[in-house]
Amino acid sequence: MGDKRDYYESLGLTKGASDDEIKKAFRQQAKKYHPDINPGDKAAEARFKEVNEAYEVLSDSDKKARYDQFGHAGVDPSYSGGSGFGGFSGFGGFGSMDFDLGDILGSFFSGSGTTSRNQNTPRKGERIHADASITFEEAAFGCEKDVSVTRVELCESCSGSGCLEGTTAEKCSNCNGRGTTTTQQRTPFGLVQSSSDCPKCNGRGKIIRQPCVKCRGLGMIRRVRSVKVNIPPGIDNGQTISMRGQGSAGANGGEPGDLFVTVTVKRHSLFERDGNSVLLSMQISFVQAALGAELEVPTLDGKVKYSIPEGTQTGTVFRLRGKGISNLRGSGRGDQYVTVNVVVPTGLSSEQKELLLEFDATGGNGYSDIKRKRKKK
């Protein structure tokens, strides 16, 4: 199975939405993606099935409570962090007829509307997602962050057995611990044998007479944990770090799922990023540009001295080698590019203006001569 989408997200909601909000969102989404409105659109058909499955769970108070606590594993014991939309009850399908794709396929291939999966098979835990916010400098050089995650873990009280301490589960006498029962049915295609979950133990193969008080016999508990995340130098905004085995616990001895941490890099007051390069705009005075000067340039490593030549023009770009962002998948760092902008002075005094006119006259640009002629008139 691939990964299932969060049911609330499927309906465009956030966790904790009211029954009225769920019903309203379902109607809007179902109308938008209904196959009758989107004939032949496979993507719309898939979304329609997804919306229906989400509503079937969230509109049922018991299922919704289990889903809120354990995610997909709480409403589908065979879920392994995957996805798929077969086997849900339809709501107004093709031609306004209720349908169930799982029932239709099952009736042809197994002689039963119910497909059965061995719930005692080890299953990988559900993958979980988290976000980490870091500074521009932390992205450049790397850091370690504590990230809060909510995941399903084995119950510590019963070690995942679901049984009260000092007790054990009984083998189901109806299915002899297999979790499934087999029936034979004569059909137009001949004698068809089909399997389904044992009705007595609900496919678990065992019966817990005295359930654990802490997890109520489920063997798992949803907890909030703090996980240390090593963020590598050079990571960029929106990139995701994969942490194997830090997701929810697996069922029946299956390996835990993975944790995916998406990084958000805060904006910097001075610097911008372009790949592994750092960009900086810096203002200089008219005198500094004309005569040249030694500037103190801010970098990720602190201020460095840089000499600009005489006659530097506004918009000139200077390069500081090795002062950029660390390479995410290699050694070394990028460069920093400094764009200088000449600031034209304002609010000059009469004496300052006269000095500029005299300076212009020595340059032979003619501007000072024009100004003096206008004064004489």
C-alpha positions as CSV (number, residue, x, y, z in Angstrom):
1,M,0.0,0.0,0.0
2,G,1.1,3.6,-0.6
3,D,0.4,6.3,2.0
4,K,-3.1,7.3,2.9
5,R,-4.0,10.9,3.0
6,D,-5.2,12.4,6.3
7,Y,-9.0,12.2,6.4
8,Y,-9.4,15.8,7.7
9,E,-7.1,17.0,4.9
10,S,-9.1,15.1,2.4
11,L,-12.1,17.2,3.4
12,G,-10.2,20.4,3.6
13,L,-10.6,20.5,7.4
14,T,-8.4,20.6,10.5
15,K,-8.5,18.1,13.4
16,G,-11.3,18.9,15.8
17,A,-13.9,20.0,13.2
18,S,-17.5,19.7,14.3
19,D,-20.0,17.3,12.8
20,D,-21.7,20.1,10.9
21,E,-18.4,21.3,9.4
22,I,-17.6,17.7,8.4
23,K,-21.0,17.2,6.8
24,K,-20.8,20.6,4.9
25,A,-17.2,19.9,3.7
26,F,-18.2,16.4,2.5
27,R,-21.1,17.8,0.5
28,Q,-18.9,20.4,-1.2
29,Q,-16.1,17.9,-2.0
30,A,-18.5,15.2,-3.2
31,K,-20.3,17.5,-5.5
32,K,-17.0,18.8,-6.9
33,Y,-15.6,15.4,-7.7
34,H,-18.7,13.4,-8.4
35,P,-18.2,11.0,-11.4
36,D,-21.4,12.2,-13.0
37,I,-20.0,15.7,-13.1
38,N,-16.5,14.5,-14.2
39,P,-17.2,11.7,-16.6
40,G,-14.0,9.8,-17.6
41,D,-11.8,11.8,-15.2
42,K,-9.9,9.1,-13.3
43,A,-8.3,11.7,-10.9
44,A,-11.7,13.1,-10.0
45,E,-13.0,9.5,-9.5
46,A,-10.1,8.7,-7.1
47,R,-10.7,11.9,-5.1
48,F,-14.4,11.1,-4.9
49,K,-13.6,7.7,-3.4
50,E,-11.1,9.4,-1.0
51,V,-13.7,11.9,0.1
52,N,-16.3,9.3,0.7
53,E,-13.9,7.1,2.8
54,A,-13.0,10.1,4.9
55,Y,-16.6,11.0,5.5
56,E,-17.5,7.4,6.4
57,V,-15.0,7.5,9.2
58,L,-15.4,11.1,10.5
59,S,-19.2,11.0,10.4
60,D,-19.2,8.0,12.8
61,S,-18.5,9.1,16.4
62,D,-16.8,5.8,17.4
63,K,-14.6,5.6,14.3
64,K,-13.8,9.3,14.5
65,A,-12.6,8.9,18.1
66,R,-10.4,5.9,17.2
67,Y,-9.0,7.8,14.2
68,D,-8.3,10.9,16.2
69,Q,-6.3,8.8,18.7
70,F,-4.5,6.2,16.5
71,G,-4.8,7.6,12.9
72,H,-5.6,5.1,10.1
73,A,-4.5,2.2,12.2
74,G,-7.4,2.9,14.6
75,V,-10.0,2.3,11.9
76,D,-8.2,-0.2,9.7
77,P,-6.2,-2.8,11.7
78,S,-4.5,-4.0,8.4
79,Y,-3.3,-0.5,7.6
80,S,0.5,-0.3,7.2
81,G,1.1,3.3,6.5
82,G,-0.3,2.9,3.0
83,S,-3.3,4.0,1.1
84,G,-6.0,2.8,-1.2
85,F,-9.6,3.5,-1.3
86,G,-11.2,0.1,-2.0
87,G,-13.6,-1.4,0.5
88,F,-15.5,1.8,1.6
89,S,-19.2,2.4,1.5
90,G,-20.0,4.7,-1.4
91,F,-22.3,7.8,-1.1
92,G,-24.0,8.5,-4.4
93,G,-21.8,6.9,-7.0
94,F,-22.1,6.4,-10.7
95,G,-25.6,7.2,-11.9
96,S,-26.6,8.1,-8.4
97,M,-26.3,4.5,-7.3
98,D,-24.5,3.4,-4.1
99,F,-21.5,1.2,-4.9
100,D,-18.6,-0.4,-3.2
101,L,-15.6,-1.1,-5.5
102,G,-14.3,-3.7,-3.0
103,D,-17.6,-5.6,-2.9
104,I,-17.9,-5.6,-6.7
105,L,-14.4,-7.0,-7.2
106,G,-14.7,-9.4,-4.3
107,S,-17.9,-10.9,-5.6
108,F,-16.1,-11.9,-8.8
109,F,-12.9,-13.2,-7.4
110,S,-13.6,-14.6,-4.0
111,G,-17.3,-15.3,-3.9
112,S,-17.7,-12.8,-1.1
113,G,-18.2,-9.1,-0.8
114,T,-15.5,-9.0,1.9
115,T,-11.8,-9.3,1.2
116,S,-9.8,-10.7,4.1
117,R,-6.3,-9.9,5.2
118,N,-4.4,-11.6,8.0
119,Q,-4.4,-9.2,10.8
120,N,-1.7,-11.1,12.6
121,T,0.9,-10.4,9.9
122,P,3.6,-8.0,10.9
123,R,2.9,-4.5,9.6
124,K,5.1,-1.5,9.4
125,G,4.0,1.5,11.5
126,E,2.5,4.7,10.1
127,R,4.8,7.4,8.8
128,I,4.4,10.7,10.5
129,H,5.2,14.3,9.6
130,A,6.6,17.3,11.6
131,D,7.9,20.8,10.9
132,A,11.1,22.5,12.1
133,S,11.7,26.2,11.9
134,I,15.4,27.3,11.7
135,T,17.3,30.5,11.2
136,F,19.3,31.5,8.0
137,E,22.5,30.8,9.8
138,E,21.3,27.4,11.1
139,A,20.5,26.4,7.5
140,A,23.9,27.5,6.4
141,F,25.9,25.7,9.0
142,G,23.6,22.9,10.3
143,C,22.2,22.4,13.8
144,E,20.3,20.1,16.1
145,K,16.7,20.7,16.9
146,D,14.1,19.2,19.2
147,V,10.9,18.5,17.3
148,S,7.6,17.6,18.9
149,V,5.9,14.7,17.3
150,T,2.7,12.8,18.0
151,R,3.0,9.1,17.2
152,V,1.5,5.7,18.2
153,E,3.7,3.6,20.5
154,L,3.5,0.2,22.1
155,C,1.7,0.4,25.5
156,E,4.3,0.2,28.2
157,S,1.9,-1.4,30.7
158,C,1.2,-4.4,28.6
159,S,4.2,-4.3,26.2
160,G,1.8,-4.2,23.3
161,S,-0.1,-7.4,24.1
162,G,-3.3,-5.5,25.1
163,C,-3.8,-7.8,28.1
164,L,-4.0,-6.8,31.7
165,E,-0.7,-7.4,33.6
166,G,-0.5,-11.1,34.6
167,T,-3.0,-12.3,32.0
168,T,-2.7,-13.6,28.4
169,A,-4.9,-13.7,25.4
170,E,-6.8,-16.8,24.6
171,K,-6.6,-18.5,21.2
172,C,-9.9,-18.0,19.3
173,S,-11.7,-21.3,19.3
174,N,-13.8,-20.4,16.2
175,C,-10.8,-19.8,13.9
176,N,-8.2,-21.7,15.9
177,G,-6.0,-18.6,16.1
178,R,-5.8,-18.0,12.3
179,G,-8.0,-14.9,12.4
180,T,-9.9,-16.0,9.3
181,T,-12.7,-18.5,8.6
182,T,-13.2,-20.3,5.2
183,T,-16.4,-20.9,3.5
184,Q,-17.4,-22.6,0.2
185,Q,-20.0,-21.3,-2.2
186,R,-21.4,-22.8,-5.4
187,T,-21.5,-20.1,-8.1
188,P,-22.0,-20.1,-11.9
189,F,-18.2,-20.3,-12.1
190,G,-18.1,-23.4,-10.0
191,L,-17.3,-24.1,-6.3
192,V,-15.6,-21.0,-4.9
193,Q,-13.8,-20.9,-1.6
194,S,-13.5,-17.6,0.2
195,S,-12.0,-16.3,3.4
196,S,-13.2,-13.6,5.7
197,D,-12.3,-12.2,9.1
198,C,-13.4,-14.4,12.0
199,P,-16.6,-12.8,13.4
200,K,-15.8,-13.9,17.0
201,C,-12.3,-12.4,17.3
202,N,-12.6,-9.8,14.5
203,G,-9.7,-11.3,12.6
204,R,-7.2,-11.0,15.5
205,G,-7.0,-14.8,16.1
206,K,-7.2,-14.2,19.8
207,I,-9.6,-13.0,22.5
208,I,-8.6,-10.8,25.3
209,R,-10.8,-11.4,28.3
210,Q,-9.1,-8.9,30.6
211,P,-7.9,-5.9,28.6
212,C,-5.1,-3.6,29.7
213,V,-6.6,-0.6,31.5
214,K,-4.2,1.9,30.0
215,C,-4.6,1.0,26.3
216,R,-8.0,-0.6,26.6
217,G,-6.8,-3.8,24.9
218,L,-5.4,-2.1,21.8
219,G,-1.8,-2.6,22.8
220,M,-0.9,0.9,21.6
221,I,-1.1,4.4,22.9
222,R,-0.8,7.8,21.1
223,R,1.9,9.9,22.7
224,V,3.6,13.3,22.2
225,R,7.4,12.9,22.1
226,S,10.4,15.2,21.6
227,V,12.8,13.9,18.9
228,K,16.2,15.3,18.2
229,V,16.7,16.1,14.6
230,N,20.2,16.6,13.1
231,I,19.7,19.3,10.4
232,P,22.6,19.1,7.9
233,P,24.4,22.3,6.7
234,G,23.2,23.7,3.5
235,I,19.6,22.6,3.8
236,D,17.1,24.9,2.1
237,N,13.6,26.1,2.8
238,G,10.9,23.5,2.2
239,Q,13.3,20.5,2.1
240,T,12.4,17.4,4.1
241,I,14.6,15.2,6.3
242,S,13.8,11.5,6.6
243,M,14.3,9.7,9.9
244,R,14.0,6.0,9.6
245,G,12.2,4.2,12.5
246,Q,11.0,7.4,14.2
247,G,7.4,7.1,13.2
248,S,4.6,5.2,14.8
249,A,5.1,1.7,16.1
250,G,4.4,-1.3,13.9
251,A,1.8,-3.9,14.6
252,N,2.5,-7.6,15.4
253,G,6.2,-7.1,15.6
254,G,6.4,-5.0,12.4
255,E,9.1,-2.3,12.1
256,P,8.2,1.3,13.1
257,G,7.3,3.8,10.4
258,D,9.5,6.8,9.5
259,L,9.4,10.4,10.5
260,F,9.6,13.2,7.9
261,V,10.6,16.6,9.1
262,T,10.0,19.6,6.7
263,V,12.3,22.5,7.3
264,T,11.2,26.2,7.2
265,V,14.0,28.7,7.0
266,K,13.3,32.2,8.5
267,R,14.0,35.3,6.4
268,H,17.2,37.2,7.2
269,S,17.3,40.9,7.7
270,L,20.4,41.4,5.5
271,F,21.0,38.3,3.4
272,E,19.2,36.4,0.7
273,R,20.0,33.0,-0.7
274,D,20.4,31.8,-4.3
275,G,21.4,28.2,-4.3
276,N,24.6,28.1,-2.3
277,S,25.3,31.8,-2.8
278,V,24.6,34.5,-0.3
279,L,23.4,37.9,-1.7
280,L,23.9,41.2,0.1
281,S,23.0,44.8,-1.0
282,M,25.1,47.5,0.6
283,Q,24.9,51.2,0.5
284,I,28.1,53.4,0.1
285,S,28.5,57.1,0.0
286,F,29.3,59.2,-3.1
287,V,32.7,60.0,-1.6
288,Q,33.5,56.3,-1.0
289,A,32.5,55.4,-4.5
290,A,34.5,58.2,-6.1
291,L,37.7,57.9,-4.0
292,G,37.5,54.2,-3.1
293,A,37.3,52.9,0.4
294,E,37.8,50.0,2.8
295,L,34.4,48.6,3.7
296,E,33.3,46.4,6.6
297,V,31.1,43.8,4.9
298,P,28.7,41.7,6.9
299,T,29.0,37.9,6.2
300,L,27.7,34.7,7.9
301,D,31.1,34.5,9.6
302,G,31.0,38.1,10.9
303,K,32.3,41.3,9.3
304,V,35.2,41.3,6.9
305,K,37.2,44.1,5.4
306,Y,37.0,44.7,1.6
307,S,38.5,47.4,-0.4
308,I,36.6,48.9,-3.3
309,P,38.5,50.8,-6.1
310,E,38.1,54.5,-7.1
311,G,35.2,55.2,-9.4
312,T,33.0,52.4,-8.2
313,Q,29.6,52.7,-9.9
314,T,26.3,51.9,-8.3
315,G,25.1,48.4,-9.0
316,T,28.7,47.0,-9.1
317,V,28.9,43.4,-7.7
318,F,31.8,42.2,-5.7
319,R,32.5,38.5,-4.9
320,L,33.7,37.1,-1.6
321,R,34.8,33.6,-2.1
322,G,33.9,30.8,0.3
323,K,31.5,33.1,2.3
324,G,28.3,31.4,1.1
325,I,26.2,28.4,2.1
326,S,27.7,25.0,2.8
327,N,27.2,22.4,0.1
328,L,24.4,20.0,1.2
329,R,25.8,17.0,-0.6
330,G,29.5,17.7,-0.7
331,S,32.3,19.8,0.8
332,G,33.1,23.4,0.6
333,R,30.9,26.5,0.5
334,G,29.4,28.8,-2.0
335,D,30.3,32.5,-2.4
336,Q,28.8,35.8,-1.2
337,Y,28.0,38.5,-3.8
338,V,27.8,42.1,-2.6
339,T,26.0,44.7,-4.7
340,V,26.9,48.3,-3.8
341,N,24.5,51.1,-4.3
342,V,25.8,54.7,-4.3
343,V,23.6,57.0,-2.1
344,V,23.1,60.4,-3.6
345,P,23.3,63.0,-0.8
346,T,20.2,65.1,0.0
347,G,19.6,68.3,2.0
348,L,22.9,69.9,1.0
349,S,23.8,73.3,2.4
350,S,24.6,76.3,0.1
351,E,28.3,75.8,0.8
352,Q,28.1,72.1,-0.1
353,K,26.3,72.9,-3.3
354,E,28.8,75.5,-4.3
355,L,31.7,73.0,-3.7
356,L,30.0,70.5,-5.9
357,L,29.6,73.1,-8.7
358,E,33.3,73.9,-8.4
359,F,34.1,70.2,-8.6
360,D,31.9,69.9,-11.7
361,A,33.6,72.8,-13.3
362,T,37.0,71.2,-12.9
363,G,35.6,68.1,-14.7
364,G,34.5,70.1,-17.7
365,N,31.0,68.7,-17.8
366,G,29.4,72.1,-18.4
367,Y,26.8,71.8,-15.7
368,S,28.4,74.5,-13.4
369,D,28.7,76.9,-16.3
370,I,25.0,76.7,-17.1
371,K,24.1,77.2,-13.4
372,R,26.3,80.4,-13.2
373,K,24.8,81.8,-16.4
374,R,21.3,81.4,-15.0
375,K,22.3,83.2,-11.8
376,K,23.7,86.2,-13.8
377,K,20.4,86.6,-15.6
